[in-house]
Structure formats: C-alpha cells, structure tokens
Amino acid sequence: MVQKIRRELPKIGGKKLYYMLSDKIHQVAKIGRDKFFMILNNNDLLIQRKRSYARTTYSNHSFRKWTNLVKDVEVSAKNQV
C-alpha cells in the first residue's frame, strides 16, 4: 500500500501517509503513528531529507578583487590593521 502511494506522491510525509492509510491499518491491526514510522524506517520507506547549507563566499565572481594589503604587515598591537 505504501509503495503504491509513494509512486504517485513520492515526497508525501509520514504523518500524511499514516492518516491516509489509518482506516486500512486499523482494520488489520491497531498500530499507532510511532509504530507506523518504525515499520517505514525498517523497510527504508521514509523520505531522506536533503541537507541544506549556507553558502557564504563565492570567489569566482566577475567583480574587482583587491590585493591583500596586510600580507607582509606584522601586527603588534590591537586595532593596528
């Protein structure tokens, strides 16, 4: 049942899937949401989340790039640079 729904709606969440199938599940056996998730996890039917990351620097831009002015300066006190 779950695989059939996953083919039609591949990104549907576990909670929505549970509530869609709750009538059919309760006819066969009384299974709660957490047990349903455990069964999905054991059969590799849960959706894997894509990891998001923050992109902070893009160095291959077309803007002017300045040279490092403090490359050879030896810092000996605070607020010197």
N, CA, C and O of each residue as an XYZ file, in Angstrom:
324
protein
N       0.824     -1.194      0.000
C       0.000      0.000      0.000
C       0.867      1.257      0.000
O       0.626      2.200     -0.754
N       1.878      1.246      0.861
C       2.720      2.433      0.987
C       3.505      2.672     -0.300
O       3.616      3.812     -0.750
N       4.042      1.624     -0.890
C       4.834      1.781     -2.111
C       3.989      2.304     -3.265
O       4.480      3.060     -4.104
N       2.729      1.908     -3.311
C       1.827      2.391     -4.359
C       1.604      3.899     -4.216
O       1.612      4.632     -5.204
N       1.407      4.346     -2.985
C       1.206      5.780     -2.742
C       2.497      6.545     -2.995
O       2.466      7.657     -3.523
N       3.643      5.954     -2.620
C       4.934      6.607     -2.846
C       5.218      6.797     -4.333
O       5.855      7.781     -4.712
N       4.767      5.889     -5.175
C       4.960      6.057     -6.616
C       4.175      7.261     -7.125
O       4.658      8.009     -7.975
N       2.957      7.446     -6.601
C       2.119      8.570     -7.038
C       2.552      9.883     -6.393
O       2.603     10.920     -7.054
N       2.864      9.830     -5.095
C       3.251     11.020     -4.332
C       4.584     10.746     -3.630
O       4.586     10.394     -2.450
N       5.710     10.899     -4.321
C       6.990     10.467     -3.757
C       7.466     11.278     -2.556
O       8.257     10.762     -1.766
N       7.029     12.502     -2.384
C       7.518     13.344     -1.290
C       6.506     13.523     -0.165
O       6.661     14.422      0.663
N       5.483     12.692     -0.119
C       4.479     12.831      0.934
C       5.095     12.420      2.270
O       5.858     11.457      2.339
N       4.762     13.148      3.313
C       5.326     12.891      4.626
C       4.706     11.686      5.304
O       3.666     11.175      4.886
N       5.368     11.245      6.360
C       4.924     10.063      7.086
C       3.599     10.261      7.797
O       2.772      9.349      7.837
N       3.386     11.453      8.363
C       2.127     11.714      9.072
C       0.944     11.692      8.112
O      -0.086     11.084      8.403
N       1.094     12.355      6.970
C       0.008     12.366      5.983
C      -0.242     10.966      5.454
O      -1.386     10.577      5.223
N       0.821     10.218      5.266
C       0.703      8.843      4.797
C      -0.031      7.992      5.822
O      -0.863      7.157      5.466
N       0.280      8.207      7.098
C      -0.385      7.463      8.169
C      -1.881      7.766      8.192
O      -2.700      6.854      8.301
N      -2.235      9.047      8.090
C      -3.654      9.409      8.145
C      -4.408      8.984      6.889
O      -5.611      8.728      6.948
N      -3.714      8.906      5.755
C      -4.359      8.399      4.542
C      -4.679      6.914      4.674
O      -5.712      6.445      4.196
N      -3.780      6.181      5.328
C      -3.934      4.731      5.444
C      -4.513      4.287      6.781
O      -4.620      3.086      7.026
N      -4.891      5.221      7.654
C      -5.295      4.853      9.014
C      -6.513      3.927      9.043
O      -6.568      3.023      9.876
N      -7.476      4.128      8.167
C      -8.651      3.244      8.149
C      -8.256      1.820      7.778
O      -8.710      0.864      8.407
N      -7.417      1.676      6.767
C      -6.981      0.347      6.342
C      -6.080     -0.308      7.380
O      -6.146     -1.520      7.591
N      -5.241      0.493      8.027
C      -4.332     -0.050      9.044
C      -5.120     -0.557     10.241
O      -4.831     -1.637     10.757
N      -6.103      0.199     10.685
C      -6.865     -0.182     11.877
C      -7.788     -1.371     11.626
O      -8.224     -2.017     12.579
N      -8.090     -1.669     10.375
C      -8.868     -2.877     10.081
C      -8.017     -4.122     10.297
O      -8.517     -5.144     10.768
N      -6.741     -4.042      9.956
C      -5.839     -5.193     10.077
C      -5.313     -5.320     11.503
O      -5.426     -6.385     12.109
N      -4.748     -4.262     12.036
C      -4.176     -4.276     13.384
C      -4.196     -2.855     13.929
O      -4.229     -1.884     13.173
N      -4.175     -2.750     15.232
C      -4.169     -1.434     15.851
C      -2.712     -0.982     15.993
O      -1.982     -1.437     16.873
N      -2.321     -0.082     15.109
C      -0.949      0.423     15.080
C      -1.005      1.936     15.227
O      -1.786      2.606     14.551
N      -0.179      2.467     16.106
C      -0.093      3.905     16.291
C       0.858      4.536     15.293
O       1.488      3.855     14.484
N       0.945      5.850     15.370
C       1.787      6.591     14.437
C       3.264      6.242     14.593
O       3.967      6.063     13.599
N       3.735      6.145     15.833
C       5.146      5.855     16.069
C       5.523      4.459     15.591
O       6.596      4.267     15.019
N       4.661      3.498     15.817
C       4.905      2.135     15.337
C       4.912      2.118     13.806
O       5.710      1.409     13.194
N       4.020      2.902     13.193
C       3.965      3.015     11.737
C       5.277      3.585     11.196
O       5.800      3.105     10.190
N       5.807      4.616     11.871
C       7.079      5.200     11.468
C       8.212      4.192     11.614
O       9.109      4.138     10.774
N       8.173      3.399     12.674
C       9.204      2.393     12.885
C       9.170      1.347     11.766
O      10.218      0.912     11.288
N       7.968      0.946     11.353
C       7.826     -0.022     10.258
C       8.343      0.581      8.951
O       9.037     -0.090      8.187
N       8.003      1.853      8.693
C       8.505      2.521      7.489
C      10.031      2.611      7.507
O      10.684      2.391      6.486
N      10.591      2.933      8.670
C      12.038      3.059      8.792
C      12.727      1.713      8.571
O      13.756      1.650      7.898
N      12.178      0.650      9.123
C      12.779     -0.678      8.968
C      12.744     -1.155      7.522
O      13.591     -1.950      7.113
N      11.778     -0.681      6.747
C      11.655     -1.080      5.342
C      12.198     -0.024      4.377
O      11.954     -0.101      3.172
N      12.932      0.961      4.902
C      13.536      2.038      4.095
C      12.510      2.775      3.251
O      12.751      3.048      2.075
N      11.376      3.096      3.838
C      10.322      3.810      3.121
C      10.155      5.253      3.594
O       9.268      5.959      3.113
N      10.993      5.697      4.527
C      10.944      7.089      4.951
C      11.700      7.951      3.945
O      12.607      7.475      3.264
N      11.321      9.211      3.858
C      11.970     10.138      2.942
C      13.259     10.626      3.587
O      13.270     10.991      4.762
N      14.343     10.632      2.822
C      15.612     11.159      3.301
C      15.628     12.663      3.071
O      15.367     13.129      1.962
N      15.931     13.413      4.105
C      15.978     14.865      3.979
C      17.241     15.291      3.251
O      18.307     14.698      3.417
N      17.098     16.330      2.442
C      18.263     16.918      1.804
C      18.855     17.920      2.778
O      18.142     18.749      3.343
N      20.141     17.840      2.966
C      20.803     18.756      3.884
C      20.987     20.111      3.210
O      21.494     20.198      2.092
N      20.578     21.142      3.891
C      20.787     22.481      3.357
C      22.020     23.079      4.028
O      22.313     22.783      5.186
N      22.718     23.899      3.310
C      23.901     24.529      3.860
C      23.932     25.982      3.424
O      23.367     26.351      2.395
N      24.595     26.791      4.216
C      24.704     28.205      3.910
C      25.919     28.435      3.026
O      27.032     28.039      3.371
N      25.704     29.060      1.913
C      26.809     29.395      1.026
C      27.231     30.810      1.358
O      26.469     31.754      1.146
N      28.432     30.966      1.873
C      28.850     32.263      2.379
C      29.756     33.027      1.427
O      29.702     34.256      1.393
N      30.580     32.341      0.657
C      31.545     33.026     -0.195
C      31.482     32.479     -1.610
O      31.454     31.267     -1.823
N      31.462     33.379     -2.563
C      31.532     32.995     -3.965
C      32.685     33.775     -4.577
O      32.533     34.950     -4.912
N      33.831     33.134     -4.724
C      35.043     33.822     -5.167
C      35.186     33.905     -6.671
O      36.058     34.627     -7.154
N      34.375     33.205     -7.425
C      34.506     33.211     -8.880
C      33.597     34.247     -9.537
O      33.089     34.019    -10.635
N      33.393     35.370     -8.879
C      32.547     36.410     -9.441
C      33.353     37.282    -10.403
O      34.575     37.161    -10.483
N      32.673     38.148    -11.121
C      33.340     38.986    -12.126
C      33.698     40.368    -11.586
O      34.151     41.221    -12.348
N      33.508     40.602    -10.311
C      33.807     41.907     -9.729
C      35.309     42.039     -9.467
O      36.042     41.051     -9.498
N      35.752     43.253     -9.212
C      37.162     43.520     -8.956
C      37.588     42.857     -7.644
O      36.878     42.911     -6.639
N      38.758     42.234     -7.682
C      39.308     41.599     -6.485
C      40.522     42.404     -6.041
O      41.430     42.658     -6.833
N      40.536     42.799     -4.790
C      41.603     43.637     -4.265
C      42.734     42.775     -3.718
O      42.522     41.651     -3.262
N      43.920     43.325     -3.775
C      45.077     42.600     -3.243
C      45.078     42.686     -1.723
O      44.438     43.561     -1.139
N      45.796     41.777     -1.096
C      45.886     41.730      0.354
C      46.893     42.780      0.814
O      48.094     42.614      0.604
N      46.418     43.860      1.440
C      47.284     44.958      1.857
C      48.009     44.671      3.163
O      48.990     45.347      3.475
N      47.566     43.713      3.918
C      48.184     43.413      5.211
C      48.957     42.098      5.166
O      49.173     41.464      6.199
N      49.361     41.703      4.003
C      50.034     40.417      3.845
C      51.388     40.396      4.561
O      51.707     39.426      5.250
N      52.181     41.451      4.405
C      53.522     41.487      4.997
C      53.593     42.349      6.250
O      54.690     42.594      6.753
N      52.473     42.812      6.766
C      52.455     43.651      7.960
C      52.461     42.758      9.188
O      51.690     41.802      9.280
N      53.338     43.077     10.130
C      53.384     42.318     11.377
C      52.571     43.078     12.425
O      52.915     44.204     12.784
N      51.521     42.475     12.902
C      50.620     43.116     13.854
C      51.213     42.976     15.246
O      51.505     41.870     15.701
N      51.393     44.132     15.930
C      51.979     44.097     17.273
C      51.051     44.691     18.325
O      51.331     44.587     19.519
N      49.954     45.313     17.904
C      49.015     45.891     18.861
C      47.600     45.747     18.308
O      47.403     45.515     17.115
N      46.625     45.891     19.197
C      45.248     45.783     18.739
C      44.858     47.026     17.940
O      45.439     48.096     18.121
N      43.889     46.877     17.072
C      43.395     47.927     16.180
C      44.487     48.496     15.278
O      44.396     49.649     14.854
N      45.497     47.720     14.985
C      46.576     48.188     14.126
C      46.240     47.984     12.647
O      46.725     48.725     11.792
N      45.446     47.022     12.356
C      45.130     46.722     10.959
C      43.932     47.529     10.521
O      43.502     47.422      9.373
